C-alpha cells in the first residue's frame, strides 16, 4: 500500500512544515546511479537511492536506518527521523519499512 494513500494528512502536514528548511537535489553516482541528497539549510542530512529491486535505501549523515523502503517519501522520513526527533507520527510511518 502506498504511503500517500495510507497517511495523506500526515504527509501534507509534514510537507508544509518541513519544505521551508529541507531541500532535495541529486547527482549521478558511479555506484548508486542517481543519488538524492537531503539538505537542511546548508547541512547535508543524508542521501538515498533506489536499488535494482526498486526499493529505496537511506544513508543518513548521522544515525542509522535499517531496512528498505517502498517509496521515496518513506526513505526521506527515515533519514529525518534518524537525524532529528520528529515524534511518534514518523515512527508509525517508518514501521512500513521492510
Jmol script that loads the backbone (N, CA, C; Angstrom):
load data "model"
ATOM      1  N   UNK A   1       0.846  -1.174   0.000  1.00  0.00           N
ATOM      2  CA  UNK A   1       0.000   0.000   0.000  1.00  0.00           C
ATOM      3  C   UNK A   1       0.894   1.241   0.000  1.00  0.00           C
ATOM      4  N   UNK A   2       0.547   2.193  -0.800  1.00  0.00           N
ATOM      5  CA  UNK A   2       1.350   3.412  -0.900  1.00  0.00           C
ATOM      6  C   UNK A   2       1.197   4.263   0.355  1.00  0.00           C
ATOM      7  N   UNK A   3       2.304   4.847   0.754  1.00  0.00           N
ATOM      8  CA  UNK A   3       2.297   5.709   1.939  1.00  0.00           C
ATOM      9  C   UNK A   3       1.361   6.892   1.752  1.00  0.00           C
ATOM     10  N   UNK A   4       1.304   7.424   0.537  1.00  0.00           N
ATOM     11  CA  UNK A   4       0.484   8.609   0.299  1.00  0.00           C
ATOM     12  C   UNK A   4      -1.001   8.326   0.426  1.00  0.00           C
ATOM     13  N   UNK A   5      -1.439   7.088   0.193  1.00  0.00           N
ATOM     14  CA  UNK A   5      -2.861   6.787   0.360  1.00  0.00           C
ATOM     15  C   UNK A   5      -3.184   6.389   1.791  1.00  0.00           C
ATOM     16  N   UNK A   6      -2.201   5.878   2.513  1.00  0.00           N
ATOM     17  CA  UNK A   6      -2.460   5.430   3.878  1.00  0.00           C
ATOM     18  C   UNK A   6      -2.379   6.571   4.896  1.00  0.00           C
ATOM     19  N   UNK A   7      -1.498   7.528   4.675  1.00  0.00           N
ATOM     20  CA  UNK A   7      -1.278   8.613   5.636  1.00  0.00           C
ATOM     21  C   UNK A   7      -1.299   9.984   4.967  1.00  0.00           C
ATOM     22  N   UNK A   8      -2.345  10.328   4.222  1.00  0.00           N
ATOM     23  CA  UNK A   8      -2.309  11.589   3.470  1.00  0.00           C
ATOM     24  C   UNK A   8      -2.239  12.833   4.352  1.00  0.00           C
ATOM     25  N   UNK A   9      -2.946  12.859   5.478  1.00  0.00           N
ATOM     26  CA  UNK A   9      -2.945  14.054   6.323  1.00  0.00           C
ATOM     27  C   UNK A   9      -1.569  14.278   6.944  1.00  0.00           C
ATOM     28  N   UNK A  10      -0.931  13.221   7.392  1.00  0.00           N
ATOM     29  CA  UNK A  10       0.389  13.337   7.995  1.00  0.00           C
ATOM     30  C   UNK A  10       1.389  13.864   6.977  1.00  0.00           C
ATOM     31  N   UNK A  11       1.340  13.336   5.760  1.00  0.00           N
ATOM     32  CA  UNK A  11       2.282  13.780   4.733  1.00  0.00           C
ATOM     33  C   UNK A  11       2.076  15.236   4.358  1.00  0.00           C
ATOM     34  N   UNK A  12       0.839  15.662   4.259  1.00  0.00           N
ATOM     35  CA  UNK A  12       0.561  17.059   3.927  1.00  0.00           C
ATOM     36  C   UNK A  12       1.091  17.980   5.017  1.00  0.00           C
ATOM     37  N   UNK A  13       0.848  17.628   6.267  1.00  0.00           N
ATOM     38  CA  UNK A  13       1.340  18.444   7.379  1.00  0.00           C
ATOM     39  C   UNK A  13       2.863  18.484   7.399  1.00  0.00           C
ATOM     40  N   UNK A  14       3.493  17.333   7.223  1.00  0.00           N
ATOM     41  CA  UNK A  14       4.962  17.293   7.219  1.00  0.00           C
ATOM     42  C   UNK A  14       5.534  18.100   6.071  1.00  0.00           C
ATOM     43  N   UNK A  15       4.947  17.947   4.900  1.00  0.00           N
ATOM     44  CA  UNK A  15       5.456  18.676   3.743  1.00  0.00           C
ATOM     45  C   UNK A  15       5.372  20.182   3.964  1.00  0.00           C
ATOM     46  N   UNK A  16       4.281  20.643   4.516  1.00  0.00           N
ATOM     47  CA  UNK A  16       4.128  22.074   4.768  1.00  0.00           C
ATOM     48  C   UNK A  16       5.137  22.580   5.787  1.00  0.00           C
ATOM     49  N   UNK A  17       5.362  21.816   6.845  1.00  0.00           N
ATOM     50  CA  UNK A  17       6.284  22.240   7.896  1.00  0.00           C
ATOM     51  C   UNK A  17       7.741  22.125   7.466  1.00  0.00           C
ATOM     52  N   UNK A  18       8.075  21.059   6.778  1.00  0.00           N
ATOM     53  CA  UNK A  18       9.476  20.758   6.500  1.00  0.00           C
ATOM     54  C   UNK A  18       9.996  21.351   5.207  1.00  0.00           C
ATOM     55  N   UNK A  19       9.118  21.686   4.275  1.00  0.00           N
ATOM     56  CA  UNK A  19       9.576  22.206   2.989  1.00  0.00           C
ATOM     57  C   UNK A  19      10.260  23.564   3.128  1.00  0.00           C
ATOM     58  N   UNK A  20      10.063  24.210   4.249  1.00  0.00           N
ATOM     59  CA  UNK A  20      10.699  25.508   4.462  1.00  0.00           C
ATOM     60  C   UNK A  20      12.181  25.378   4.783  1.00  0.00           C
ATOM     61  N   UNK A  21      12.605  24.232   5.320  1.00  0.00           N
ATOM     62  CA  UNK A  21      14.003  24.066   5.715  1.00  0.00           C
ATOM     63  C   UNK A  21      14.712  22.938   4.980  1.00  0.00           C
ATOM     64  N   UNK A  22      13.992  21.998   4.401  1.00  0.00           N
ATOM     65  CA  UNK A  22      14.612  20.868   3.713  1.00  0.00           C
ATOM     66  C   UNK A  22      14.529  21.047   2.206  1.00  0.00           C
ATOM     67  N   UNK A  23      15.596  20.656   1.521  1.00  0.00           N
ATOM     68  CA  UNK A  23      15.593  20.625   0.062  1.00  0.00           C
ATOM     69  C   UNK A  23      16.234  19.313  -0.390  1.00  0.00           C
ATOM     70  N   UNK A  24      15.914  18.909  -1.594  1.00  0.00           N
ATOM     71  CA  UNK A  24      16.470  17.688  -2.175  1.00  0.00           C
ATOM     72  C   UNK A  24      17.039  18.035  -3.542  1.00  0.00           C
ATOM     73  N   UNK A  25      18.257  17.558  -3.776  1.00  0.00           N
ATOM     74  CA  UNK A  25      18.812  17.615  -5.122  1.00  0.00           C
ATOM     75  C   UNK A  25      19.375  16.240  -5.433  1.00  0.00           C
ATOM     76  N   UNK A  26      19.973  16.087  -6.591  1.00  0.00           N
ATOM     77  CA  UNK A  26      20.517  14.779  -6.949  1.00  0.00           C
ATOM     78  C   UNK A  26      21.812  14.951  -7.729  1.00  0.00           C
ATOM     79  N   UNK A  27      22.567  13.875  -7.752  1.00  0.00           N
ATOM     80  CA  UNK A  27      23.817  13.825  -8.504  1.00  0.00           C
ATOM     81  C   UNK A  27      23.955  12.412  -9.047  1.00  0.00           C
ATOM     82  N   UNK A  28      24.598  12.296 -10.191  1.00  0.00           N
ATOM     83  CA  UNK A  28      24.863  10.975 -10.743  1.00  0.00           C
ATOM     84  C   UNK A  28      26.048  10.372 -10.012  1.00  0.00           C
ATOM     85  N   UNK A  29      25.888   9.126  -9.562  1.00  0.00           N
ATOM     86  CA  UNK A  29      26.927   8.435  -8.805  1.00  0.00           C
ATOM     87  C   UNK A  29      27.308   7.159  -9.546  1.00  0.00           C
ATOM     88  N   UNK A  30      28.606   6.879  -9.598  1.00  0.00           N
ATOM     89  CA  UNK A  30      29.091   5.698 -10.314  1.00  0.00           C
ATOM     90  C   UNK A  30      28.522   4.421  -9.705  1.00  0.00           C
ATOM     91  N   UNK A  31      28.442   4.348  -8.385  1.00  0.00           N
ATOM     92  CA  UNK A  31      27.991   3.134  -7.703  1.00  0.00           C
ATOM     93  C   UNK A  31      26.480   3.026  -7.577  1.00  0.00           C
ATOM     94  N   UNK A  32      25.798   4.134  -7.331  1.00  0.00           N
ATOM     95  CA  UNK A  32      24.374   4.091  -6.996  1.00  0.00           C
ATOM     96  C   UNK A  32      23.452   4.587  -8.100  1.00  0.00           C
ATOM     97  N   UNK A  33      23.990   5.092  -9.191  1.00  0.00           N
ATOM     98  CA  UNK A  33      23.141   5.713 -10.204  1.00  0.00           C
ATOM     99  C   UNK A  33      22.755   7.100  -9.741  1.00  0.00           C
ATOM    100  N   UNK A  34      21.476   7.406  -9.751  1.00  0.00           N
ATOM    101  CA  UNK A  34      21.024   8.709  -9.272  1.00  0.00           C
ATOM    102  C   UNK A  34      20.997   8.695  -7.749  1.00  0.00           C
ATOM    103  N   UNK A  35      21.809   9.541  -7.148  1.00  0.00           N
ATOM    104  CA  UNK A  35      21.911   9.644  -5.696  1.00  0.00           C
ATOM    105  C   UNK A  35      21.241  10.940  -5.276  1.00  0.00           C
ATOM    106  N   UNK A  36      20.218  10.824  -4.451  1.00  0.00           N
ATOM    107  CA  UNK A  36      19.492  12.002  -3.976  1.00  0.00           C
ATOM    108  C   UNK A  36      20.116  12.473  -2.672  1.00  0.00           C
ATOM    109  N   UNK A  37      20.198  13.787  -2.505  1.00  0.00           N
ATOM    110  CA  UNK A  37      20.774  14.387  -1.300  1.00  0.00           C
ATOM    111  C   UNK A  37      19.720  15.221  -0.609  1.00  0.00           C
ATOM    112  N   UNK A  38      19.555  14.984   0.694  1.00  0.00           N
ATOM    113  CA  UNK A  38      18.593  15.713   1.507  1.00  0.00           C
ATOM    114  C   UNK A  38      19.353  16.731   2.348  1.00  0.00           C
ATOM    115  N   UNK A  39      18.999  18.004   2.176  1.00  0.00           N
ATOM    116  CA  UNK A  39      19.675  19.107   2.860  1.00  0.00           C
ATOM    117  C   UNK A  39      18.727  19.772   3.831  1.00  0.00           C
ATOM    118  N   UNK A  40      19.255  20.183   4.970  1.00  0.00           N
ATOM    119  CA  UNK A  40      18.534  21.062   5.891  1.00  0.00           C
ATOM    120  C   UNK A  40      19.353  22.342   5.928  1.00  0.00           C
ATOM    121  N   UNK A  41      18.801  23.360   5.337  1.00  0.00           N
ATOM    122  CA  UNK A  41      19.540  24.597   5.097  1.00  0.00           C
ATOM    123  C   UNK A  41      20.810  24.237   4.323  1.00  0.00           C
ATOM    124  N   UNK A  42      21.981  24.490   4.850  1.00  0.00           N
ATOM    125  CA  UNK A  42      23.226  24.181   4.135  1.00  0.00           C
ATOM    126  C   UNK A  42      23.883  22.886   4.614  1.00  0.00           C
ATOM    127  N   UNK A  43      23.223  22.135   5.485  1.00  0.00           N
ATOM    128  CA  UNK A  43      23.793  20.913   6.045  1.00  0.00           C
ATOM    129  C   UNK A  43      23.229  19.681   5.356  1.00  0.00           C
ATOM    130  N   UNK A  44      24.115  18.781   4.954  1.00  0.00           N
ATOM    131  CA  UNK A  44      23.688  17.521   4.345  1.00  0.00           C
ATOM    132  C   UNK A  44      23.156  16.606   5.442  1.00  0.00           C
ATOM    133  N   UNK A  45      21.882  16.247   5.360  1.00  0.00           N
ATOM    134  CA  UNK A  45      21.235  15.400   6.351  1.00  0.00           C
ATOM    135  C   UNK A  45      21.438  13.925   5.994  1.00  0.00           C
ATOM    136  N   UNK A  46      21.460  13.625   4.707  1.00  0.00           N
ATOM    137  CA  UNK A  46      21.651  12.255   4.267  1.00  0.00           C
ATOM    138  C   UNK A  46      21.443  12.121   2.774  1.00  0.00           C
ATOM    139  N   UNK A  47      21.693  10.917   2.299  1.00  0.00           N
ATOM    140  CA  UNK A  47      21.471  10.612   0.887  1.00  0.00           C
ATOM    141  C   UNK A  47      20.593   9.370   0.794  1.00  0.00           C
ATOM    142  N   UNK A  48      20.019   9.155  -0.382  1.00  0.00           N
ATOM    143  CA  UNK A  48      19.213   7.962  -0.610  1.00  0.00           C
ATOM    144  C   UNK A  48      19.207   7.653  -2.093  1.00  0.00           C
ATOM    145  N   UNK A  49      18.953   6.381  -2.387  1.00  0.00           N
ATOM    146  CA  UNK A  49      18.922   5.937  -3.774  1.00  0.00           C
ATOM    147  C   UNK A  49      17.958   4.767  -3.910  1.00  0.00           C
ATOM    148  N   UNK A  50      17.615   4.444  -5.158  1.00  0.00           N
ATOM    149  CA  UNK A  50      16.733   3.318  -5.431  1.00  0.00           C
ATOM    150  C   UNK A  50      17.592   2.160  -5.940  1.00  0.00           C
ATOM    151  N   UNK A  51      17.482   0.989  -5.280  1.00  0.00           N
ATOM    152  CA  UNK A  51      18.302  -0.148  -5.697  1.00  0.00           C
ATOM    153  C   UNK A  51      17.695  -0.828  -6.922  1.00  0.00           C
ATOM    154  N   UNK A  52      18.350  -1.878  -7.389  1.00  0.00           N
ATOM    155  CA  UNK A  52      17.907  -2.559  -8.607  1.00  0.00           C
ATOM    156  C   UNK A  52      16.567  -3.261  -8.445  1.00  0.00           C
ATOM    157  N   UNK A  53      16.177  -3.546  -7.206  1.00  0.00           N
ATOM    158  CA  UNK A  53      14.876  -4.161  -6.935  1.00  0.00           C
ATOM    159  C   UNK A  53      13.756  -3.138  -6.816  1.00  0.00           C
ATOM    160  N   UNK A  54      14.090  -1.865  -6.958  1.00  0.00           N
ATOM    161  CA  UNK A  54      13.079  -0.814  -6.865  1.00  0.00           C
ATOM    162  C   UNK A  54      12.835  -0.307  -5.456  1.00  0.00           C
ATOM    163  N   UNK A  55      13.574  -0.804  -4.474  1.00  0.00           N
ATOM    164  CA  UNK A  55      13.431  -0.349  -3.092  1.00  0.00           C
ATOM    165  C   UNK A  55      14.352   0.844  -2.846  1.00  0.00           C
ATOM    166  N   UNK A  56      13.951   1.686  -1.904  1.00  0.00           N
ATOM    167  CA  UNK A  56      14.720   2.877  -1.563  1.00  0.00           C
ATOM    168  C   UNK A  56      15.606   2.589  -0.362  1.00  0.00           C
ATOM    169  N   UNK A  57      16.863   3.035  -0.429  1.00  0.00           N
ATOM    170  CA  UNK A  57      17.857   2.814   0.612  1.00  0.00           C
ATOM    171  C   UNK A  57      18.264   4.165   1.198  1.00  0.00           C
ATOM    172  N   UNK A  58      18.226   4.272   2.525  1.00  0.00           N
ATOM    173  CA  UNK A  58      18.580   5.509   3.231  1.00  0.00           C
ATOM    174  C   UNK A  58      20.016   5.450   3.707  1.00  0.00           C
ATOM    175  N   UNK A  59      20.704   6.595   3.614  1.00  0.00           N
ATOM    176  CA  UNK A  59      22.057   6.754   4.126  1.00  0.00           C
ATOM    177  C   UNK A  59      22.130   8.080   4.885  1.00  0.00           C
ATOM    178  N   UNK A  60      21.663   8.096   6.136  1.00  0.00           N
ATOM    179  CA  UNK A  60      21.694   9.352   6.895  1.00  0.00           C
ATOM    180  C   UNK A  60      23.124   9.760   7.230  1.00  0.00           C
ATOM    181  N   UNK A  61      23.348  11.055   7.346  1.00  0.00           N
ATOM    182  CA  UNK A  61      24.667  11.562   7.716  1.00  0.00           C
ATOM    183  C   UNK A  61      25.013  11.205   9.150  1.00  0.00           C
ATOM    184  N   UNK A  62      24.019  11.148  10.016  1.00  0.00           N
ATOM    185  CA  UNK A  62      24.216  10.699  11.397  1.00  0.00           C
ATOM    186  C   UNK A  62      23.068   9.769  11.739  1.00  0.00           C
ATOM    187  N   UNK A  63      23.297   8.877  12.659  1.00  0.00           N
ATOM    188  CA  UNK A  63      22.274   7.900  12.992  1.00  0.00           C
ATOM    189  C   UNK A  63      22.339   6.728  12.030  1.00  0.00           C
ATOM    190  N   UNK A  64      21.383   5.832  12.174  1.00  0.00           N
ATOM    191  CA  UNK A  64      21.360   4.634  11.356  1.00  0.00           C
ATOM    192  C   UNK A  64      19.934   4.308  10.962  1.00  0.00           C
ATOM    193  N   UNK A  65      19.762   3.863   9.739  1.00  0.00           N
ATOM    194  CA  UNK A  65      18.459   3.419   9.252  1.00  0.00           C
ATOM    195  C   UNK A  65      18.641   2.031   8.665  1.00  0.00           C
ATOM    196  N   UNK A  66      17.876   1.082   9.173  1.00  0.00           N
ATOM    197  CA  UNK A  66      17.898  -0.273   8.632  1.00  0.00           C
ATOM    198  C   UNK A  66      16.644  -0.496   7.811  1.00  0.00           C
ATOM    199  N   UNK A  67      16.743  -1.320   6.818  1.00  0.00           N
ATOM    200  CA  UNK A  67      15.576  -1.666   6.018  1.00  0.00           C
ATOM    201  C   UNK A  67      15.568  -0.987   4.671  1.00  0.00           C
ATOM    202  N   UNK A  68      14.649  -1.444   3.869  1.00  0.00           N
ATOM    203  CA  UNK A  68      14.425  -0.900   2.534  1.00  0.00           C
ATOM    204  C   UNK A  68      13.007  -0.365   2.507  1.00  0.00           C
ATOM    205  N   UNK A  69      12.783   0.651   1.707  1.00  0.00           N
ATOM    206  CA  UNK A  69      11.500   1.344   1.719  1.00  0.00           C
ATOM    207  C   UNK A  69      10.845   1.276   0.347  1.00  0.00           C
ATOM    208  N   UNK A  70       9.521   1.285   0.360  1.00  0.00           N
ATOM    209  CA  UNK A  70       8.758   1.203  -0.885  1.00  0.00           C
ATOM    210  C   UNK A  70       8.677   2.529  -1.626  1.00  0.00           C
ATOM    211  N   UNK A  71       8.695   3.634  -0.891  1.00  0.00           N
ATOM    212  CA  UNK A  71       8.511   4.935  -1.531  1.00  0.00           C
ATOM    213  C   UNK A  71       9.624   5.905  -1.158  1.00  0.00           C
ATOM    214  N   UNK A  72       9.779   6.889  -1.980  1.00  0.00           N
ATOM    215  CA  UNK A  72      10.753   7.949  -1.718  1.00  0.00           C
ATOM    216  C   UNK A  72      10.370   8.723  -0.455  1.00  0.00           C
ATOM    217  N   UNK A  73       9.081   8.925  -0.242  1.00  0.00           N
ATOM    218  CA  UNK A  73       8.625   9.644   0.944  1.00  0.00           C
ATOM    219  C   UNK A  73       9.025   8.918   2.230  1.00  0.00           C
ATOM    220  N   UNK A  74       8.898   7.604   2.230  1.00  0.00           N
ATOM    221  CA  UNK A  74       9.275   6.821   3.409  1.00  0.00           C
ATOM    222  C   UNK A  74      10.759   6.966   3.721  1.00  0.00           C
ATOM    223  N   UNK A  75      11.596   6.899   2.705  1.00  0.00           N
ATOM    224  CA  UNK A  75      13.041   6.975   2.939  1.00  0.00           C
ATOM    225  C   UNK A  75      13.440   8.374   3.402  1.00  0.00           C
ATOM    226  N   UNK A  76      12.795   9.401   2.903  1.00  0.00           N
ATOM    227  CA  UNK A  76      13.071  10.768   3.354  1.00  0.00           C
ATOM    228  C   UNK A  76      12.714  10.911   4.832  1.00  0.00           C
ATOM    229  N   UNK A  77      11.545  10.404   5.211  1.00  0.00           N
ATOM    230  CA  UNK A  77      11.135  10.464   6.605  1.00  0.00           C
ATOM    231  C   UNK A  77      12.074   9.660   7.500  1.00  0.00           C
ATOM    232  N   UNK A  78      12.568   8.541   7.001  1.00  0.00           N
ATOM    233  CA  UNK A  78      13.502   7.725   7.783  1.00  0.00           C
ATOM    234  C   UNK A  78      14.796   8.480   8.049  1.00  0.00           C
ATOM    235  N   UNK A  79      15.292   9.185   7.048  1.00  0.00           N
ATOM    236  CA  UNK A  79      16.520   9.975   7.233  1.00  0.00           C
ATOM    237  C   UNK A  79      16.275  11.099   8.224  1.00  0.00           C
ATOM    238  N   UNK A  80      15.150  11.783   8.093  1.00  0.00           N
ATOM    239  CA  UNK A  80      14.827  12.857   9.035  1.00  0.00           C
ATOM    240  C   UNK A  80      14.725  12.313  10.449  1.00  0.00           C
ATOM    241  N   UNK A  81      14.082  11.166  10.597  1.00  0.00           N
ATOM    242  CA  UNK A  81      13.897  10.557  11.923  1.00  0.00           C
ATOM    243  C   UNK A  81      15.234  10.145  12.528  1.00  0.00           C
ATOM    244  N   UNK A  82      16.142   9.686  11.691  1.00  0.00           N
ATOM    245  CA  UNK A  82      17.452   9.254  12.179  1.00  0.00           C
ATOM    246  C   UNK A  82      18.287  10.432  12.676  1.00  0.00           C
ATOM    247  N   UNK A  83      18.045  11.607  12.133  1.00  0.00           N
ATOM    248  CA  UNK A  83      18.880  12.757  12.473  1.00  0.00           C
ATOM    249  C   UNK A  83      18.200  13.758  13.397  1.00  0.00           C
ATOM    250  N   UNK A  84      16.888  13.652  13.532  1.00  0.00           N
ATOM    251  CA  UNK A  84      16.152  14.586  14.380  1.00  0.00           C
ATOM    252  C   UNK A  84      15.021  13.855  15.081  1.00  0.00           C
ATOM    253  N   UNK A  85      14.540  14.399  16.159  1.00  0.00           N
ATOM    254  CA  UNK A  85      13.412  13.827  16.862  1.00  0.00           C
ATOM    255  C   UNK A  85      12.134  14.429  16.280  1.00  0.00           C
ATOM    256  N   UNK A  86      11.480  13.671  15.400  1.00  0.00           N
ATOM    257  CA  UNK A  86      10.271  14.185  14.752  1.00  0.00           C
ATOM    258  C   UNK A  86       8.987  13.632  15.342  1.00  0.00           C
ATOM    259  N   UNK A  87       9.067  12.826  16.380  1.00  0.00           N
ATOM    260  CA  UNK A  87       7.862  12.389  17.080  1.00  0.00           C
ATOM    261  C   UNK A  87       7.320  11.059  16.616  1.00  0.00           C
ATOM    262  N   UNK A  88       6.255  10.645  17.273  1.00  0.00           N
ATOM    263  CA  UNK A  88       5.721   9.307  17.062  1.00  0.00           C
ATOM    264  C   UNK A  88       4.965   9.158  15.755  1.00  0.00           C
ATOM    265  N   UNK A  89       4.478  10.232  15.150  1.00  0.00           N
ATOM    266  CA  UNK A  89       3.816  10.098  13.852  1.00  0.00           C
ATOM    267  C   UNK A  89       4.773   9.529  12.828  1.00  0.00           C
ATOM    268  N   UNK A  90       6.024   9.955  12.874  1.00  0.00           N
ATOM    269  CA  UNK A  90       7.031   9.443  11.958  1.00  0.00           C
ATOM    270  C   UNK A  90       7.315   7.976  12.265  1.00  0.00           C
ATOM    271  N   UNK A  91       7.386   7.623  13.542  1.00  0.00           N
ATOM    272  CA  UNK A  91       7.658   6.239  13.919  1.00  0.00           C
ATOM    273  C   UNK A  91       6.623   5.293  13.314  1.00  0.00           C
ATOM    274  N   UNK A  92       5.372   5.678  13.330  1.00  0.00           N
ATOM    275  CA  UNK A  92       4.335   4.799  12.778  1.00  0.00           C
ATOM    276  C   UNK A  92       4.476   4.671  11.268  1.00  0.00           C
ATOM    277  N   UNK A  93       4.894   5.731  10.603  1.00  0.00           N
ATOM    278  CA  UNK A  93       5.097   5.646   9.165  1.00  0.00           C
ATOM    279  C   UNK A  93       6.287   4.760   8.831  1.00  0.00           C
ATOM    280  N   UNK A  94       7.318   4.830   9.630  1.00  0.00           N
ATOM    281  CA  UNK A  94       8.516   4.055   9.362  1.00  0.00           C
ATOM    282  C   UNK A  94       8.311   2.574   9.612  1.00  0.00           C
ATOM    283  N   UNK A  95       7.277   2.215  10.327  1.00  0.00           N
ATOM    284  CA  UNK A  95       7.009   0.802  10.565  1.00  0.00           C
ATOM    285  C   UNK A  95       6.633   0.087   9.259  1.00  0.00           C
ATOM    286  N   UNK A  96       6.391   0.846   8.215  1.00  0.00           N
ATOM    287  CA  UNK A  96       6.066   0.261   6.919  1.00  0.00           C
ATOM    288  C   UNK A  96       7.300  -0.234   6.187  1.00  0.00           C
ATOM    289  N   UNK A  97       8.485   0.076   6.694  1.00  0.00           N
ATOM    290  CA  UNK A  97       9.724  -0.372   6.055  1.00  0.00           C
ATOM    291  C   UNK A  97       9.814  -1.884   6.115  1.00  0.00           C
ATOM    292  N   UNK A  98      10.425  -2.437   5.124  1.00  0.00           N
ATOM    293  CA  UNK A  98      10.582  -3.898   5.053  1.00  0.00           C
ATOM    294  C   UNK A  98      11.770  -4.314   5.903  1.00  0.00           C
TER     295      UNK A  98
END
end "model"
wireframe off; spacefill off
backbone 0.3
color backbone group
